[in-house]
Amino acid sequence: QRDPYVGEFYRTEYRLNHRVKTYRKPYIALVDGIVMGGGVGLSVHGSHRVVSERCQFAMPETGIGFFPDVGGSWFLSRCPGGLGTYLGLTGARIGAADMLYCGLATHYVASDDLAHIAGGLERMTWKGDHGGVVTALLDRMAGDPGAPPLAGHREAIDRCFAGDTIEEVLSRLAIEKTAWADQTIAVLERKSPTSLKVTLRQLRLGGRLSDFAAAMRMEYRMALHTLAERDFYEGVRAAVIDKDQAPQWRPSMLADVSDEAVARYFEPASEPDLELRADSGNTGA
């Protein structure tokens, strides 16, 4: 039987993600280092997302038998082309330029200059559109992070990660016959087969949802179902506890993960769905 704390943890976390997304005042996130998983949920939903050259973003959940939550259904499915699907399935790490390229960040400011943002905000005249006031300041401070590395693979990403199944994604990657495609195949083959299939369905469904609350309710159902299965605990064991990086996934093959098994992750759980209350008028994207 699942510890009641599990449900409470995810209810609290997902309500916080929703509150950030719907907050009525400007919410400014400064990302100056590693931001993954829960940290993404605290930053990517803000109206203004500032990244520095020290930033490293990833959603690595498929590698621990989970799925890209904290609103990944929403923000990954709304990245241009196949970028969000690529990031969600592979857990690839990206820097500031790629975060801007994917729409996950709004401004680039050098790490040494981040401290000046607070002072600049203190000197602003807060009249009218508060979001516009923040944007104007950050626009003046923003620099150029350089060319986004993902742009060089964009056409291949769009071709390969438009596949309707994980098997099709892998098949399209194999056709590319490039070092990048071979490396991407190797990365995917190390992930939980169940997580890969669940995540692909999650992102396809997330792209069709009309509001963020629906995405968080879906993810809450998914989290409760995932935490009732073995792969998450095995993934955490291999990555965090024993650190042998050798998870024994069950099932271990994509072919053994049925459509029916995947569909169960999106069905109502044994407890009520997530209840959410929004702030009004968030100025963010």
PASEBA-1860 file (N, C-alpha, C; in nm, 3 decimals):
! residues 285
1> QRDPYVGE> 0.084/-0.120/0.000/0.000/0.000/0.000/0.088/0.125/0.000 ~ 0.049/0.223/-0.082/0.130/0.343/-0.097/0.120/0.432/0.026 ~ 0.234/0.487/0.068/0.238/0.581/0.179/0.156/0.705/0.141 ~ 0.065/0.750/0.229/-0.016/0.870/0.198/0.071/0.993/0.170 ~ 0.193/0.995/0.221/0.282/1.108/0.198/0.309/1.129/0.050 ~ 0.312/1.020/-0.026/0.342/1.028/-0.169/0.239/1.117/-0.240 ~ 0.112/1.087/-0.217/0.008/1.168/-0.279/0.014/1.312/-0.234 ~ 0.041/1.334/-0.106/0.048/1.470/-0.054/0.165/1.547/-0.114
9> FYRTEYRL> 0.277/1.479/-0.132/0.394/1.544/-0.192/0.362/1.595/-0.331 ~ 0.305/1.509/-0.415/0.278/1.550/-0.552/0.163/1.649/-0.561 ~ 0.066/1.638/-0.474/-0.040/1.740/-0.471/0.020/1.877/-0.442 ~ 0.106/1.883/-0.342/0.167/2.011/-0.304/0.255/2.065/-0.415 ~ 0.339/1.979/-0.473/0.430/2.023/-0.578/0.355/2.072/-0.701 ~ 0.257/1.996/-0.745/0.186/2.032/-0.868/0.097/2.154/-0.848 ~ 0.043/2.171/-0.728/-0.031/2.294/-0.700/0.061/2.416/-0.704 ~ 0.183/2.399/-0.655/0.280/2.508/-0.661/0.316/2.541/-0.807
17> NHRVKTYR> 0.339/2.439/-0.887/0.366/2.463/-1.030/0.253/2.541/-1.094 ~ 0.130/2.502/-1.063/0.013/2.569/-1.120/0.003/2.712/-1.069 ~ 0.037/2.732/-0.943/0.031/2.868/-0.887/0.132/2.959/-0.956 ~ 0.253/2.908/-0.981/0.354/2.987/-1.052/0.303/3.023/-1.191 ~ 0.248/2.925/-1.261/0.203/2.948/-1.399/0.091/3.050/-1.406 ~ 0.003/3.053/-1.307/-0.114/3.140/-1.312/-0.101/3.264/-1.224 ~ 0.018/3.287/-1.169/0.037/3.398/-1.075/0.008/3.531/-1.144 ~ -0.059/3.620/-1.075/-0.106/3.743/-1.139/0.001/3.852/-1.149
25> KPYIALVD> 0.111/3.836/-1.078/0.220/3.933/-1.085/0.337/3.874/-1.164 ~ 0.429/3.957/-1.213/0.547/3.903/-1.280/0.623/3.809/-1.188 ~ 0.663/3.695/-1.242/0.740/3.596/-1.167/0.871/3.580/-1.241 ~ 0.982/3.621/-1.179/1.111/3.625/-1.245/1.199/3.512/-1.192 ~ 1.234/3.420/-1.277/1.322/3.309/-1.239/1.462/3.337/-1.292 ~ 1.562/3.326/-1.205/1.702/3.343/-1.244/1.769/3.207/-1.238 ~ 1.809/3.156/-1.352/1.867/3.022/-1.362/2.017/3.035/-1.386 ~ 2.096/3.004/-1.284/2.240/3.028/-1.289/2.318/2.901/-1.255
33> GIVMGGGV> 2.267/2.788/-1.297/2.332/2.662/-1.268/2.248/2.548/-1.321 ~ 2.256/2.434/-1.254/2.182/2.316/-1.297/2.036/2.331/-1.259 ~ 1.946/2.309/-1.355/1.802/2.313/-1.329/1.739/2.191/-1.395 ~ 1.690/2.101/-1.311/1.632/1.976/-1.359/1.511/1.942/-1.273 ~ 1.420/1.865/-1.333/1.307/1.814/-1.256/1.233/1.920/-1.178 ~ 1.230/1.907/-1.045/1.155/1.999/-0.961/1.198/2.144/-0.977 ~ 1.328/2.167/-0.999/1.375/2.304/-1.019/1.319/2.365/-1.146 ~ 1.296/2.282/-1.247/1.233/2.331/-1.370/1.092/2.379/-1.339
41> GLSVHGSH> 1.021/2.303/-1.255/0.884/2.341/-1.222/0.875/2.474/-1.150 ~ 0.981/2.512/-1.079/0.982/2.639/-1.007/1.022/2.756/-1.096 ~ 1.074/2.730/-1.214/1.128/2.837/-1.298/1.060/2.851/-1.433 ~ 1.039/2.739/-1.503/0.998/2.748/-1.643/0.857/2.804/-1.660 ~ 0.775/2.801/-1.556/0.639/2.852/-1.567/0.630/3.001/-1.535 ~ 0.740/3.063/-1.495/0.738/3.205/-1.463/0.719/3.291/-1.587 ~ 0.673/3.412/-1.564/0.653/3.503/-1.677/0.785/3.544/-1.741 ~ 0.893/3.547/-1.662/1.024/3.586/-1.712/1.126/3.484/-1.664
49> RVVSERCQ> 1.196/3.421/-1.758/1.293/3.315/-1.725/1.429/3.358/-1.777 ~ 1.516/3.395/-1.685/1.647/3.449/-1.719/1.752/3.341/-1.698 ~ 1.834/3.315/-1.799/1.938/3.212/-1.790/2.075/3.273/-1.814 ~ 2.176/3.211/-1.753/2.314/3.256/-1.768/2.396/3.151/-1.840 ~ 2.524/3.181/-1.862/2.612/3.086/-1.929/2.639/2.962/-1.842 ~ 2.606/2.969/-1.714/2.627/2.855/-1.624/2.508/2.759/-1.622 ~ 2.403/2.793/-1.693/2.279/2.714/-1.688/2.295/2.580/-1.759 ~ 2.239/2.475/-1.696/2.229/2.343/-1.757/2.088/2.291/-1.726
57> FAMPETGI> 2.008/2.273/-1.830/1.869/2.230/-1.816/1.855/2.086/-1.863 ~ 1.772/2.008/-1.793/1.737/1.874/-1.841/1.612/1.825/-1.770 ~ 1.540/1.739/-1.840/1.429/1.664/-1.780/1.466/1.516/-1.795 ~ 1.541/1.459/-1.698/1.601/1.326/-1.715/1.516/1.210/-1.663 ~ 1.386/1.231/-1.646/1.304/1.135/-1.572/1.292/0.997/-1.637 ~ 1.297/0.989/-1.769/1.283/0.856/-1.832/1.399/0.765/-1.793 ~ 1.508/0.822/-1.743/1.621/0.743/-1.700/1.607/0.686/-1.560 ~ 1.502/0.729/-1.488/1.477/0.673/-1.355/1.338/0.610/-1.347
65> GFFPDVGG> 1.281/0.577/-1.463/1.152/0.510/-1.461/1.034/0.599/-1.431 ~ 1.051/0.730/-1.451/0.943/0.826/-1.426/0.906/0.891/-1.559 ~ 0.854/1.010/-1.557/0.816/1.085/-1.677/0.842/1.232/-1.651 ~ 0.857/1.316/-1.753/0.884/1.458/-1.731/0.761/1.531/-1.677 ~ 0.757/1.546/-1.546/0.638/1.603/-1.482/0.656/1.752/-1.457 ~ 0.607/1.802/-1.347/0.607/1.945/-1.310/0.563/2.034/-1.427 ~ 0.469/1.984/-1.506/0.418/2.062/-1.618/0.485/2.032/-1.750 ~ 0.569/1.928/-1.755/0.634/1.892/-1.880/0.536/1.863/-1.992
73> SWFLSRCP> 0.419/1.811/-1.956/0.315/1.787/-2.056/0.284/1.914/-2.134 ~ 0.292/2.026/-2.066/0.256/2.155/-2.125/0.376/2.219/-2.196 ~ 0.486/2.242/-2.122/0.593/2.322/-2.182/0.675/2.245/-2.284 ~ 0.693/2.114/-2.266/0.769/2.039/-2.367/0.689/2.024/-2.496 ~ 0.561/2.001/-2.484/0.480/1.982/-2.604/0.462/2.112/-2.683 ~ 0.500/2.224/-2.623/0.487/2.353/-2.691/0.622/2.410/-2.735 ~ 0.727/2.333/-2.721/0.855/2.371/-2.783/0.841/2.358/-2.935 ~ 0.919/2.433/-3.012/0.908/2.425/-3.158/0.938/2.285/-3.211
81> GGLGTYLG> 0.862/2.245/-3.311/0.888/2.119/-3.380/0.895/2.000/-3.287 ~ 0.999/1.918/-3.304/1.015/1.799/-3.222/1.107/1.818/-3.104 ~ 1.146/1.943/-3.073/1.244/1.969/-2.969/1.199/1.919/-2.832 ~ 1.073/1.946/-2.797/1.025/1.906/-2.666/1.018/1.756/-2.650 ~ 0.977/1.687/-2.756/0.973/1.541/-2.751/1.114/1.485/-2.737 ~ 1.208/1.542/-2.809/1.349/1.502/-2.798/1.399/1.520/-2.655 ~ 1.374/1.636/-2.596/1.422/1.663/-2.461/1.356/1.572/-2.359 ~ 1.225/1.549/-2.375/1.152/1.468/-2.279/1.189/1.321/-2.283
89> LTGARIGA> 1.216/1.269/-2.402/1.249/1.128/-2.414/1.395/1.098/-2.381 ~ 1.486/1.183/-2.427/1.628/1.155/-2.409/1.684/1.207/-2.278 ~ 1.621/1.310/-2.219/1.678/1.374/-2.101/1.802/1.455/-2.131 ~ 1.819/1.497/-2.256/1.940/1.568/-2.297/1.959/1.697/-2.217 ~ 2.085/1.726/-2.185/2.119/1.852/-2.118/2.141/1.961/-2.221 ~ 2.086/2.078/-2.195/2.107/2.191/-2.284/2.145/2.314/-2.203 ~ 2.208/2.409/-2.269/2.251/2.532/-2.205/2.161/2.649/-2.240 ~ 2.209/2.769/-2.211/2.128/2.889/-2.222/2.079/2.914/-2.365
97> ADMLYCGL> 2.168/2.902/-2.463/2.128/2.931/-2.601/2.016/2.838/-2.646 ~ 2.028/2.711/-2.610/1.925/2.616/-2.649/1.795/2.638/-2.571 ~ 1.804/2.682/-2.447/1.681/2.712/-2.372/1.603/2.823/-2.439 ~ 1.674/2.925/-2.486/1.608/3.033/-2.559/1.551/2.980/-2.690 ~ 1.626/2.898/-2.758/1.585/2.841/-2.887/1.459/2.756/-2.872 ~ 1.448/2.687/-2.760/1.331/2.601/-2.734/1.213/2.676/-2.673 ~ 1.232/2.803/-2.640/1.126/2.879/-2.577/1.113/2.855/-2.429 ~ 1.212/2.793/-2.367/1.208/2.764/-2.224/1.261/2.881/-2.141
105> ATHYVASD> 1.332/2.972/-2.203/1.383/3.092/-2.137/1.341/3.214/-2.217 ~ 1.340/3.328/-2.151/1.301/3.452/-2.219/1.419/3.547/-2.240 ~ 1.522/3.538/-2.154/1.635/3.631/-2.164/1.765/3.561/-2.123 ~ 1.873/3.607/-2.183/2.006/3.565/-2.142/2.077/3.682/-2.077 ~ 2.126/3.662/-1.955/2.204/3.763/-1.884/2.325/3.692/-1.825 ~ 2.445/3.748/-1.845/2.567/3.687/-1.794/2.558/3.669/-1.643 ~ 2.618/3.564/-1.593/2.610/3.530/-1.450/2.652/3.646/-1.361 ~ 2.759/3.714/-1.398/2.809/3.826/-1.315/2.711/3.943/-1.310
113> DLAHIAGG> 2.618/3.948/-1.406/2.525/4.060/-1.411/2.390/4.029/-1.348 ~ 2.367/3.905/-1.309/2.237/3.869/-1.253/2.206/3.947/-1.126 ~ 2.308/3.976/-1.048/2.287/4.047/-0.922/2.234/4.188/-0.944 ~ 2.254/4.243/-1.064/2.209/4.380/-1.092/2.059/4.386/-1.123 ~ 1.998/4.271/-1.146/1.856/4.272/-1.182/1.771/4.326/-1.067 ~ 1.798/4.281/-0.946/1.719/4.326/-0.831/1.729/4.478/-0.815 ~ 1.851/4.531/-0.828/1.868/4.676/-0.816/1.794/4.750/-0.925 ~ 1.798/4.695/-1.046/1.726/4.758/-1.155/1.576/4.759/-1.131
121> LERMTWKG> 1.524/4.652/-1.076/1.381/4.647/-1.046/1.342/4.748/-0.938 ~ 1.431/4.767/-0.842/1.402/4.864/-0.735/1.392/5.006/-0.789 ~ 1.464/5.033/-0.897/1.465/5.170/-0.952/1.355/5.194/-1.055 ~ 1.282/5.088/-1.092/1.180/5.103/-1.194/1.057/5.176/-1.140 ~ 0.985/5.240/-1.230/0.856/5.303/-1.196/0.746/5.203/-1.226 ~ 0.680/5.157/-1.120/0.583/5.048/-1.135/0.443/5.103/-1.162 ~ 0.422/5.142/-1.287/0.292/5.192/-1.329/0.248/5.117/-1.453 ~ 0.119/5.096/-1.463/0.066/5.031/-1.583/0.096/4.883/-1.587
129> DHGGVVTA> 0.150/4.838/-1.697/0.176/4.696/-1.722/0.303/4.653/-1.650 ~ 0.288/4.587/-1.536/0.404/4.547/-1.458/0.491/4.446/-1.533 ~ 0.426/4.356/-1.606/0.502/4.261/-1.686/0.587/4.332/-1.790 ~ 0.531/4.436/-1.849/0.606/4.514/-1.948/0.724/4.586/-1.886 ~ 0.709/4.631/-1.763/0.820/4.697/-1.692/0.937/4.601/-1.676 ~ 0.907/4.479/-1.633/1.012/4.378/-1.615/1.075/4.344/-1.749 ~ 0.992/4.325/-1.850/1.044/4.291/-1.983/1.138/4.399/-2.035 ~ 1.101/4.526/-2.017/1.184/4.636/-2.065/1.321/4.635/-1.997
137> LLDRMAGD> 1.323/4.610/-1.866/1.451/4.606/-1.795/1.536/4.489/-1.844 ~ 1.477/4.371/-1.854/1.553/4.254/-1.896/1.599/4.266/-2.041 ~ 1.518/4.329/-2.124/1.560/4.352/-2.263/1.686/4.437/-2.269 ~ 1.697/4.537/-2.181/1.814/4.624/-2.180/1.938/4.549/-2.129 ~ 1.917/4.457/-2.038/2.029/4.386/-1.977/2.072/4.262/-2.056 ~ 1.985/4.215/-2.143/2.008/4.086/-2.210/2.127/4.091/-2.304 ~ 2.198/3.979/-2.308/2.310/3.964/-2.401/2.283/3.852/-2.500 ~ 2.388/3.814/-2.571/2.378/3.710/-2.673/2.448/3.584/-2.623
145> PGAPPLAG> 2.375/3.473/-2.607/2.439/3.350/-2.559/2.512/3.272/-2.667 ~ 2.507/3.319/-2.789/2.568/3.247/-2.900/2.470/3.157/-2.972 ~ 2.519/3.084/-3.069/2.433/2.998/-3.150/2.387/2.876/-3.069 ~ 2.261/2.837/-3.085/2.212/2.719/-3.014/2.260/2.590/-3.080 ~ 2.330/2.503/-3.008/2.379/2.378/-3.068/2.268/2.292/-3.127 ~ 2.149/2.295/-3.067/2.041/2.211/-3.119/1.999/2.250/-3.260 ~ 2.025/2.374/-3.298/1.984/2.418/-3.432/2.050/2.333/-3.540 ~ 2.170/2.286/-3.513/2.241/2.204/-3.611/2.178/2.068/-3.633
153> HREAIDRC> 2.096/2.024/-3.538/2.029/1.894/-3.550/1.878/1.909/-3.567 ~ 1.831/2.033/-3.584/1.688/2.059/-3.581/1.611/1.980/-3.685 ~ 1.658/1.976/-3.807/1.584/1.906/-3.911/1.572/1.758/-3.879 ~ 1.679/1.699/-3.830/1.676/1.557/-3.793/1.586/1.533/-3.673 ~ 1.591/1.624/-3.576/1.503/1.611/-3.459/1.357/1.616/-3.501 ~ 1.325/1.711/-3.587/1.185/1.723/-3.632/1.141/1.599/-3.709 ~ 1.228/1.546/-3.792/1.194/1.425/-3.868/1.175/1.305/-3.776 ~ 1.271/1.283/-3.690/1.273/1.159/-3.613/1.174/1.160/-3.497
161> FAGDTIEE> 1.159/1.272/-3.430/1.077/1.275/-3.309/0.932/1.313/-3.338 ~ 0.897/1.312/-3.466/0.756/1.324/-3.504/0.690/1.187/-3.510 ~ 0.767/1.081/-3.488/0.712/0.946/-3.492/0.600/0.925/-3.392 ~ 0.503/0.843/-3.427/0.388/0.820/-3.341/0.415/0.716/-3.233 ~ 0.522/0.640/-3.247/0.560/0.540/-3.147/0.710/0.550/-3.122 ~ 0.754/0.495/-3.009/0.898/0.494/-2.982/0.970/0.410/-3.086 ~ 0.909/0.301/-3.126/0.971/0.218/-3.228/0.992/0.295/-3.358 ~ 0.895/0.379/-3.393/0.908/0.459/-3.515/1.017/0.565/-3.499
169> VLSRLAIE> 1.025/0.625/-3.381/1.132/0.722/-3.355/1.268/0.656/-3.374 ~ 1.287/0.539/-3.317/1.414/0.468/-3.329/1.442/0.429/-3.475 ~ 1.339/0.389/-3.547/1.357/0.353/-3.687/1.400/0.474/-3.769 ~ 1.339/0.588/-3.744/1.376/0.709/-3.817/1.518/0.753/-3.784 ~ 1.558/0.738/-3.657/1.694/0.771/-3.619/1.794/0.681/-3.690 ~ 1.761/0.553/-3.703/1.852/0.459/-3.769/1.872/0.496/-3.915 ~ 1.770/0.550/-3.978/1.780/0.589/-4.119/1.876/0.707/-4.137 ~ 1.890/0.790/-4.034/1.976/0.909/-4.045/2.121/0.873/-4.072
177> KTAWADQT> 2.169/0.765/-4.009/2.307/0.719/-4.027/2.409/0.831/-4.001 ~ 2.393/0.898/-3.888/2.490/0.999/-3.844/2.535/0.965/-3.703 ~ 2.648/1.023/-3.663/2.698/0.999/-3.528/2.598/1.047/-3.424 ~ 2.537/1.163/-3.449/2.438/1.216/-3.354/2.321/1.121/-3.340 ~ 2.269/1.068/-3.451/2.156/0.976/-3.446/2.194/0.848/-3.373 ~ 2.313/0.796/-3.400/2.358/0.674/-3.332/2.370/0.696/-3.182 ~ 2.422/0.812/-3.143/2.433/0.844/-3.000/2.295/0.857/-2.936 ~ 2.201/0.914/-3.009/2.066/0.932/-2.957/1.996/0.797/-2.939
185> IAVLERKS> 2.016/0.707/-3.035/1.962/0.571/-3.021/2.018/0.504/-2.896 ~ 2.148/0.517/-2.875/2.211/0.456/-2.758/2.155/0.512/-2.628 ~ 2.128/0.641/-2.627/2.069/0.704/-2.508/1.930/0.648/-2.482 ~ 1.847/0.642/-2.584/1.711/0.593/-2.568/1.707/0.447/-2.525 ~ 1.800/0.370/-2.572/1.801/0.227/-2.538/1.836/0.202/-2.392 ~ 1.888/0.303/-2.323/1.918/0.288/-2.180/1.801/0.330/-2.091 ~ 1.701/0.392/-2.148/1.588/0.442/-2.069/1.488/0.330/-2.039 ~ 1.401/0.356/-1.944/1.293/0.262/-1.914/1.199/0.252/-2.033
193> PTSLKVTL> 1.180/0.133/-2.090/1.087/0.120/-2.203/0.946/0.169/-2.169 ~ 0.900/0.140/-2.049/0.768/0.186/-2.009/0.764/0.338/-2.002 ~ 0.865/0.399/-1.942/0.868/0.545/-1.931/0.871/0.611/-2.068 ~ 0.945/0.553/-2.161/0.951/0.611/-2.296/0.812/0.613/-2.360 ~ 0.742/0.501/-2.350/0.610/0.494/-2.414/0.509/0.583/-2.342 ~ 0.514/0.585/-2.211/0.423/0.671/-2.134/0.451/0.817/-2.164 ~ 0.579/0.854/-2.171/0.615/0.994/-2.196/0.573/1.040/-2.335 ~ 0.592/0.956/-2.434/0.550/0.996/-2.569/0.399/1.020/-2.573
201> RQLRLGGR> 0.324/0.934/-2.511/0.178/0.954/-2.507/0.145/1.081/-2.428 ~ 0.214/1.102/-2.318/0.193/1.222/-2.237/0.211/1.350/-2.319 ~ 0.319/1.355/-2.395/0.349/1.477/-2.472/0.253/1.496/-2.587 ~ 0.209/1.388/-2.649/0.111/1.401/-2.756/-0.023/1.451/-2.700 ~ -0.064/1.396/-2.586/-0.188/1.442/-2.523/-0.173/1.585/-2.472 ~ -0.057/1.617/-2.414/-0.036/1.750/-2.360/-0.045/1.859/-2.464 ~ -0.002/1.830/-2.584/-0.007/1.929/-2.691/-0.148/1.964/-2.734 ~ -0.244/1.879/-2.698/-0.383/1.904/-2.737/-0.466/1.963/-2.623
209> LSDFAAAM> -0.408/1.976/-2.505/-0.484/2.029/-2.392/-0.500/2.180/-2.404 ~ -0.612/2.229/-2.359/-0.642/2.372/-2.376/-0.601/2.457/-2.257 ~ -0.573/2.396/-2.143/-0.531/2.476/-2.028/-0.432/2.398/-1.942 ~ -0.352/2.473/-1.869/-0.244/2.416/-1.790/-0.296/2.328/-1.677 ~ -0.409/2.364/-1.620/-0.465/2.285/-1.511/-0.492/2.142/-1.555 ~ -0.540/2.125/-1.678/-0.567/1.990/-1.729/-0.439/1.910/-1.737 ~ -0.329/1.975/-1.773/-0.200/1.906/-1.781/-0.156/1.859/-1.643 ~ -0.173/1.943/-1.542/-0.131/1.906/-1.407/-0.219/1.795/-1.350
217> RMEYRMAL> -0.346/1.797/-1.382/-0.434/1.689/-1.335/-0.394/1.557/-1.401 ~ -0.361/1.562/-1.527/-0.317/1.441/-1.596/-0.188/1.389/-1.534 ~ -0.094/1.477/-1.506/0.033/1.434/-1.449/0.016/1.378/-1.309 ~ -0.079/1.431/-1.234/-0.104/1.377/-1.100/-0.151/1.232/-1.109 ~ -0.241/1.205/-1.201/-0.283/1.067/-1.224/-0.163/0.981/-1.262 ~ -0.082/1.033/-1.352/0.034/0.958/-1.400/0.131/0.928/-1.286 ~ 0.154/1.027/-1.199/0.248/1.009/-1.089/0.200/0.900/-0.994 ~ 0.073/0.900/-0.961/0.021/0.799/-0.870/0.033/0.659/-0.930
225> HTLAERDF> 0.006/0.648/-1.059/0.020/0.517/-1.124/0.168/0.476/-1.132 ~ 0.255/0.570/-1.165/0.397/0.538/-1.178/0.455/0.490/-1.046 ~ 0.414/0.553/-0.938/0.469/0.518/-0.806/0.414/0.387/-0.752 ~ 0.320/0.329/-0.824/0.271/0.197/-0.788/0.343/0.087/-0.866 ~ 0.436/0.127/-0.955/0.507/0.031/-1.040/0.654/0.020/-0.997 ~ 0.721/-0.081/-1.046/0.856/-0.114/-1.002/0.964/-0.025/-1.063 ~ 0.949/0.018/-1.189/1.058/0.083/-1.261/1.111/0.208/-1.192 ~ 1.023/0.287/-1.132/1.068/0.409/-1.067/1.164/0.377/-0.952
233> YEGVRAAV> 1.132/0.280/-0.870/1.217/0.245/-0.757/1.348/0.183/-0.804 ~ 1.342/0.106/-0.911/1.464/0.048/-0.967/1.551/0.157/-1.030 ~ 1.489/0.253/-1.096/1.565/0.361/-1.156/1.635/0.447/-1.052 ~ 1.566/0.478/-0.944/1.627/0.556/-0.836/1.738/0.476/-0.770 ~ 1.717/0.346/-0.751/1.821/0.262/-0.692/1.950/0.270/-0.775 ~ 1.935/0.251/-0.906/2.052/0.246/-0.994/2.121/0.380/-1.007 ~ 2.045/0.489/-1.004/2.103/0.621/-1.029/2.147/0.693/-0.901 ~ 2.076/0.670/-0.791/2.097/0.752/-0.671/2.150/0.672/-0.553
241> IDKDQAPQ> 2.100/0.551/-0.533/2.136/0.476/-0.412/2.261/0.392/-0.436 ~ 2.253/0.291/-0.520/2.370/0.208/-0.549/2.463/0.271/-0.651 ~ 2.408/0.358/-0.734/2.486/0.430/-0.836/2.562/0.337/-0.930 ~ 2.503/0.222/-0.959/2.568/0.131/-1.053/2.530/0.162/-1.198 ~ 2.432/0.252/-1.216/2.387/0.294/-1.350/2.348/0.175/-1.435 ~ 2.293/0.072/-1.370/2.255/-0.049/-1.443/2.115/-0.094/-1.400 ~ 2.014/-0.013/-1.429/1.878/-0.050/-1.389/1.828/-0.172/-1.467 ~ 1.754/-0.256/-1.399/1.693/-0.373/-1.460/1.545/-0.344/-1.482
249> WRPSMLAD> 1.514/-0.292/-1.599/1.376/-0.250/-1.626/1.285/-0.372/-1.646 ~ 1.160/-0.357/-1.605/1.059/-0.460/-1.628/0.930/-0.393/-1.675 ~ 0.890/-0.419/-1.798/0.956/-0.501/-1.900/1.087/-0.436/-1.947 ~ 1.175/-0.517/-2.000/1.304/-0.468/-2.047/1.305/-0.436/-2.196 ~ 1.198/-0.475/-2.266/1.190/-0.455/-2.410/1.068/-0.370/-2.445 ~ 1.084/-0.281/-2.542/0.971/-0.198/-2.586/0.854/-0.284/-2.632 ~ 0.883/-0.393/-2.700/0.778/-0.478/-2.755/0.689/-0.537/-2.647 ~ 0.739/-0.543/-2.524/0.662/-0.603/-2.415/0.579/-0.501/-2.338
257> VSDEAVAR> 0.587/-0.374/-2.378/0.505/-0.269/-2.315/0.383/-0.246/-2.404 ~ 0.269/-0.294/-2.361/0.149/-0.289/-2.444/0.082/-0.152/-2.439 ~ 0.002/-0.125/-2.540/-0.077/-0.001/-2.541/-0.171/0.004/-2.422 ~ -0.224/-0.111/-2.383/-0.315/-0.116/-2.269/-0.243/-0.079/-2.139 ~ -0.120/-0.127/-2.125/-0.042/-0.093/-2.006/-0.014/0.056/-1.999 ~ 0.018/0.116/-2.113/0.044/0.261/-2.119/-0.082/0.338/-2.086 ~ -0.195/0.297/-2.140/-0.321/0.368/-2.118/-0.359/0.374/-1.971 ~ -0.320/0.275/-1.894/-0.356/0.272/-1.752/-0.296/0.389/-1.674
265> YFEPASEP> -0.184/0.440/-1.720/-0.121/0.552/-1.651/-0.205/0.680/-1.657 ~ -0.298/0.685/-1.749/-0.378/0.807/-1.769/-0.522/0.791/-1.717 ~ -0.550/0.679/-1.658/-0.683/0.655/-1.603/-0.694/0.716/-1.463 ~ -0.815/0.743/-1.417/-0.833/0.794/-1.281/-0.769/0.702/-1.178 ~ -0.705/0.760/-1.078/-0.644/0.682/-0.971/-0.749/0.650/-0.865 ~ -0.706/0.582/-0.761/-0.799/0.541/-0.656/-0.840/0.656/-0.567 ~ -0.770/0.769/-0.577/-0.806/0.886/-0.498/-0.850/0.998/-0.590 ~ -0.913/1.103/-0.536/-0.967/1.210/-0.621/-0.860/1.278/-0.705
273> DLELRADS> -0.902/1.336/-0.817/-0.810/1.411/-0.901/-0.759/1.535/-0.829 ~ -0.652/1.590/-0.882/-0.590/1.709/-0.824/-0.684/1.828/-0.833 ~ -0.704/1.897/-0.722/-0.784/2.019/-0.719/-0.692/2.139/-0.729 ~ -0.727/2.232/-0.817/-0.641/2.347/-0.844/-0.723/2.475/-0.841 ~ -0.658/2.579/-0.792/-0.721/2.713/-0.794/-0.619/2.810/-0.851 ~ -0.657/2.879/-0.954/-0.563/2.968/-1.023/-0.567/3.109/-0.969 ~ -0.450/3.174/-0.973/-0.445/3.320/-0.966/-0.501/3.369/-1.099 ~ -0.518/3.495/-1.116/-0.569/3.545/-1.243/-0.470/3.642/-1.305
281> GNTGA> -0.462/3.632/-1.439/-0.390/3.734/-1.514/-0.240/3.722/-1.516 ~ -0.183/3.603/-1.518/-0.037/3.590/-1.534/0.006/3.654/-1.665 ~ 0.113/3.730/-1.657/0.163/3.800/-1.776/0.257/3.716/-1.858 ~ 0.282/3.593/-1.816/0.381/3.510/-1.885/0.324/3.434/-2.001 ~ 0.414/3.367/-2.074/0.376/3.288/-2.189/0.319/3.154/-2.145
END
